[in-house]
C-alpha cells in the first residue's frame, strides 16, 4: 500500500515514510491510495474480540511491512498503561445512547488512544527506512495532544519532542500536565496568540526549506504528532470500527463527536468507508462554529472572531483534517484541494460546490453549543443519568439532544476526564472555584474519583515557563 498527498504534487510513499515525514513535501496530508474494506466475517470477529485484537486487525492492512510480532508488541505496550483492562469503556445511558470513554490512559484524554501507540511505531519506521537521523517531533496543541505526545515520546530513543500551546488558551490542569513533564528529550513553549497561531507557526517550520537543510546537516528530520500525521490518525480508526461492530444491532450506529481539528471524526469516516456499521457522524462544535457553518453553507471561512471557551481543545478556526475529507469527497481531485487550501491561506476562505457537499451531508450532521448550553448539558446529564461530562463531551451531548435520531443507536464520543476542566464542570452545580480547589469541590459534590495522574499534579514542579511569539518559534527550535 502506498500513501499519496492530498495536494498531488509529491511522489507516493510507503506507510513508514508517511509516518516519518508527517506532512507531504507539497504541504498536503497523506492518505492511503485505497481504503481496505472489511467483510461481514471480519466485523463479526472484531465484535467478539477484545480491543487489542481489534486494533491488530484494523492496523495490519495499513502497515503492510510490519510483522505480526512487531504489531503485537506495539499494541501491547501502548495499552498497558491504561487504568482499565480494556482501554475503551462504554457507559449505557439508556434510550439507545452509549458513552464511549476514551480517556482511561495516562493523560486522561482520548489522545492517549493514538499517542501511546504512535511513538512505538516511530522507531520501527526509522529502522525500515534505514535512517539514522534524529527525529524532532513538533506539535501544536489546543490542550490534550501536547501532554499525550509528551508522555508518549518521553524517553523514546533518537527522538526529541517540542510542544507549542496557546498562552492562556488551555485549562490550568492541561498547562500543568505539559509544563511539569519530565524527561530529557522534551520541551514545552507557550505561544502568544491562539491555537491557530501556534499551528500555523509549526506548519511554517515544516515548509521552511532552509530550515530543513540546516537540520539535515545536523542529522535531524522533523515530524509531527498532530493528527495531520497519518501515524497519529490511524490508531483512531480502531475505536470506531470496534464500537460500531460491538454495538450494532443489525444496523448502523451513529457517533456524536466533539470536533476541533477534524481528526477524530475523520477517523470515524474512514471506519465507515472500511465497511464498519457507522451511520451518521455528528460534528459537534463549540462557539467557534466554523465547521457547523461549513457543513451548512459549503463555505469555509476562518475570517471570524476567535472565542476562548470552556472547551479549549476545540477552540480552533482552521481544521486541518478537513483537507483529507475534501480530497476523498471530491473524487481524489488533488488539484481542487490544493486550490482550496491556497485560497484559505491567501484569502481566508474557500467555497465547495453543492456537488461535493450534498453527499457529505448524507453522512455528516452538525450543530454547535456555546458555553451556556455546555454547562446546561453537564447539569442535565448529571441530573438525568448521574453521569459526569467534561465540557467537550458536553458539547456533543448538547448537540445530540437537539439532533437525536431515534432510529439508530448512538455513541457519544467522550474525549476527556471531567477533572481536567473542573472549574467549568463545577459551574453546572452552581459553584465556583479554581485549580485544585475545584477538583476537591467537584469530588465532594459528585463522589466521582479524581484520576491519580491529575491529583498528583499539585505536587509537581513547573519545568517550562517560556512564552514566545510565533515568529520566535524557529529561533527556539534552532
N, C-alpha and C positions, 0 to 999 in steps of 0.2 A: 504494500500500500504506500502510495506517495501522498505528500501534502503540498497543497498549492496555495498561493496568496490570493486573497480576495480582490487584489488590485491588478493581478495578471501580468506584472512586469518582472517577476522573479521566477527563476527556474524551480521546478518541483524538487522537493527534498524528502528524505526519509523521516520517520517519526522522531528518531533521536536527534536529527539535525533541526527539526522544527522546535523541539523542546529546548535544545541548547540555545537556539537563536532568539526565540521568543517572538519578535516582530520580524516580518519578512523585510529584505533589503529595500523593497519598493514602498515600505510603510504599511503594507497590508497585514492581515491576520491569517494565520494558517488554518486550513480546513482539509480533511481527507478528500481525496479525489472521488471516493464513493463512500456511502454510509452503509455499513453492513446491516442486514435485516435478520431478525430472529424468527425462527419457526414457532408454531404453537407448542411444539415439544420443548424447545429451548425455554420458552416463557414458563411452561409448567414446571420445568426443572428449577428455574430461578425462584418461582413461587414457593417451592418446597425446600429451598436451601437456606443456609444462614447467609449473613451479609458478606462475609469474606469470600465465600464460594460464588456468590452473585457477582462480586467485584471481579473475580478472575475471569468469569465468563464474558463480562462486558469489555474488559480491558484487552483480552487476547487478540481479537481481530484488528484492533487499532495499533498494537505494538508487536508486529509480526516477527521482529528479530529478537525479542525477549524470550528466553526459555521459560518453561513452566516453573522450574525451580527458582528462577530469578523473580518471577511474578509472585509466587507463593511467599517468598521471603519478604519482598517489599510490602505486600498486603498484610502479612502477619505482623511485621514490625510497626507498620503505620497505625494499626488499630489496637495495639497493645496498651496504649496509654490512655484509653478512654475509661470513664468511671462506671461503665456498664458493660456487661459481657457482649451484648450486641451494640455496635456503635450508633445505630439508628433506633430510636424508641418511638412508639406510637401511643397516643392517648385518645381514646374514643370519647368524644363529647356528645354523642348521640345524634339522631336525626341525619345520619349519613355523613357526619363530619369527623374526620380524624385529624389530630395534630401530629405532624411528623417532626420530632425533636432531633435536630442535627447538631446540638451544642453540648454533647457529653465528652468532648475532647479536652485537651489540656488548657485551652484558652477560652472555653465556654462560648464558642461561636461556631457557626456552620463552616467557616473557612478551614477548620481543622479536618473536615472530611476530605479535602483535597491536599491541604498543606502539611499533613503528616505523611502522605504518600508521595507527592511530587518531589520532595528533597531526596527521597530514596531512589527515585528514577534517575535523577541528575547524574550521579557518579557513573551509573551503568551506561547512560547515553554518551558520556565523555569517553568511556572505555571503548564503546562500539564505534565511535567516530575516530578513535586513535589520536585524541587530542590531549596534550598535557597542559594546556592553558589553564590558568586560574579563572574561575567563573565568578564574576561580580553580579549579584542579584540586585537590581534597582527596582524599588517598589514604591508607588504612591498609594496611600491608604486613606479611606474615609473613616477608618476606625478599627475594624476587625481584621482585615487582611494583614495589616502591619504586624501585630502581635503573633498571629498564626504563622506568618512567614518567618519571623524571627525565631520562634520556638522550633519550627521545622528545620531551618537551616543552621541553627546554632550548633557549632562543632562539626559540621559536615566537612570532610577533608577537601582541600582545593577550592573552597568556596568562601566568599565574603558576601554579606548582605547589608545594604543600606536602605533604610526606610525613611520616607518623607511623608509627613502628615500635616494637615492644615492647622496652623496655630489657632487655638481657641475653637476648633471645629470638630473636636471629638469629646466624648464624655471624660470626666476626670478618671474614672476607672480604666477606660481604654488607654488614656495617656499614661497612667502609671504602669499598666501592663507593658507598654513599649519602653518607657524611659528607665525602668528598673531592670530591663533584660540583661541577663548575664551572658558571658561568652566573649571570647577574644576576636571573633570574626564578625561582629555585629556593630552597626552604627545607626543612630536614630536622630533625625533632624526635624524640627518644626519649621514650616514654610509659611511666611506671611501671605495671606490670601485664602481661597477656598480649595476644596479638593481638586477642582478642575485646573486651578493654577499649578498645583503640585503634579498632577498627572500630565499636564501639557509640558511642564519642565522635564519630566522623566522622558516623555516621547521625544523632546528636543535633543536630549542626550543620546538617545538611541539613533537619531537621524544625523548626528554630527560626524561627518566623515573624518575630519581632522582629529577629533577625539578618538575615534575608532583606531586610527593609525597610531596615535600616541600610545594607546593602551596595548595595541598589538606588539609594539616594541618592548613593552613591559611583560609580555606573555599573559595578557588579560583579555577575556571576552566578556561582554555584557550580556545579561539575560534578565528576565523579568519573572516575578512571582504573582503578578496580577493575572486576572482571568483572560487577558489578551494572550497569554502563553497557553498553548494547547495542553501542555502537561499539567497546568492548573485546572483547566476546564474539564478535561477528560474524566477525572475521578467523580465529578459531579453528575455525570450522566447516570452513574451506577444507582444512586438512590431513587431516581425517578423510575428506572426500569424495575428495581426491587420493590418499591412501594406499589406501583401500579399492578405488577404481577400478583403481589400478595393480596391486595385489597379489591381487585376486580371481582365482580360477581357476574361475570359473563358479558360485561360491557365496559365502556371507558370510565376512567377515573379523572375527575377534574383536579387541578392543582392551583392553589392561590399562593402567589409568590411575591413577597415584598421585594421590590426591584429598584436597583440603582444603576449599576454598570451593565446590566442585562446579561451577565454571565450565567447566573444561577438559572434564570428562566429559559435561557437559550439551551442549556443542558437538557432541560425538560423537552424542548422542541426536538432536539436530536434523539432523545429516547423515543419520542413519538415516531420519528422517521425510521427508527430501528424496528418498528412494529410493536413496541410496548403499548398496552391499552391506556394510553394517555389521551384524555378528552380535551377539554378546553384548558388553556393556560391563562390564568387571570393575572394580568400585570398590575400590581398594586403599588401606586406611587404615593409619596407624601406631598407636602405643599409645593415642592419643586416638581411640578407635574408635567415635565417636558415629554415624557413617554405617553402619558394619558392624551395630551394634545396631539402627539404624532399619530397614534392609532386612530384618533377621532378624525383628523383632518388630512393626514398624509404629508404634513409639513413638519419637518424637524427644525426647530428654531431655538438656539441657545441664547439669543439676544433678549434676555428677560431678567428680572430681579432674581438674585440668589438668596434663599432663605435658610437660616440655621434653624433646625427643627429638633424635636425630641427624638427623632430617628436619624441621627447624624450619618450613619453608614449609607443612607440613601440620599444624602444631600449632594446631588450630582446633576449637572446640566449637560454633560457630554457622556452618553452611554456607549462606551467603546464597542461592546459586543453586538450592538445593533448592526454594525457593519457586516458581521457574519450572517445574520438573518437576511439582510437585504441581498447579499450575494446569492444565497440559495433561492430566495423568493423571486429574484429577477431572472431565474434560469441560469445561474452561474455566469452572469454578464459582468465580467470584471471591469470592462470599460465604463459601464454605467456607475458601478460602485465607486471607482476611482474619481469619476466626475462629481458624484455627490459628496464624497469626502473632501475634495478640493473646494467645492462650494462652501462646505461647512467651515473649513479653515480660513477661507478668504472672505466670505460674506456673512458667516454666522448661521446660515440656514440652507436647507435644500428641500425640494418637493418631490415626492414619489407619486407616480401616476396611479389612478384607480385600478389599472390592470394588475399592478403589483399588490396594492393594498387590500383589495377585496378578498382574495384568497387568504391573506393573513388574518383578516377579521373573522374568517370562519373558524380559526383556531384560537386567536387571542381575544379575550375580553379585557377590559381595562377600567380603571377607576382610581380615585385618589382620596386621601383623608388628611385633613390638616391636623394640627396639634390638639385642637378641641375634640375632634372626632376620635383621635387616637386615644386620648385619656378616657373618653366615654366608652370606647371599645374595651379597654383594660378593665374598667369598672363592670361593664355588662358581662364580660366573660367570667369574671370572678364571682359576681352575684348569681349568675345562672348555672355555672359549672364548677365553681371553686377551683378554677384553673387560672394560673397567673401568667400573663403575657408580658413580653418585653415590648417596647414601643414600636419596633419594626414589625414584629409578628402582629401587633395590634392594628397596624395599618392594613395588613392583609385581612384581619378579622373584620374590620370596619367595611372594607370593600366587599367582602364575602356577604355580609348581611344585606348589602344593597343589591348585589347581583345574584343571589342564591339561585342555583339551578337544581330544583328538587329531583330531576330525572336521573342525575348521576351522583354516585358517592363522591365526596370531595376530600382533599387533603390540604390542610393549611400548613405551609412550609414554615416551621419555626426556626428562626435564624440565630437567636442568641438567648442566653440565660437572662432573665429579668434583672438579676442583681448587677449586671453590667451597667444598668441605667436606673439604678434605684431611686434617685431624686425624682425623675419623671414618672416612674411607676407609682411612687408614693402619692403623687397628686391625685390619682384615681381614688385614694382613700381619704382625701380631704386633708392631707398632712403635707408639711414642707420641711425638708432638711437636706443637707449637702453631704457628699462624700460617704465616709463610713458610718456616720450617724444615720444617714438614710438607709443604708443596708441594715443596721441594727433595728431601726423602727419597722422596716418592712418585714423583717423576720419575726418580730414580736407580733405584728398585726396579722400575719398570714400563717405563721408556722411553717412556711416553706424554707428549707435549709439553704444557707449560703454556701456555694461551692468553695471548697478549701482553697483552690487556686486564687479565688478573688479575695477572700477574707485575709489571706496571707500577705496581700499587698501592703497592708498597713505597717508591716514590719520591714519592708524592703527600702533600700536606699536608691534615690534617683541617680543614675549614671550619666544621662544625656539631657542637656538643657539648652543646646544651641538653637537659636531662632535665626533664620536667614530669609532672604528674598529669593524668588525663583531664579533670578539672574545669577545668584551666588552658588547654585547647585553644582555647576560644572567645576568651579574652583574648589569646592569642598571635596568633590569626587577625586580630583587630581591630587 
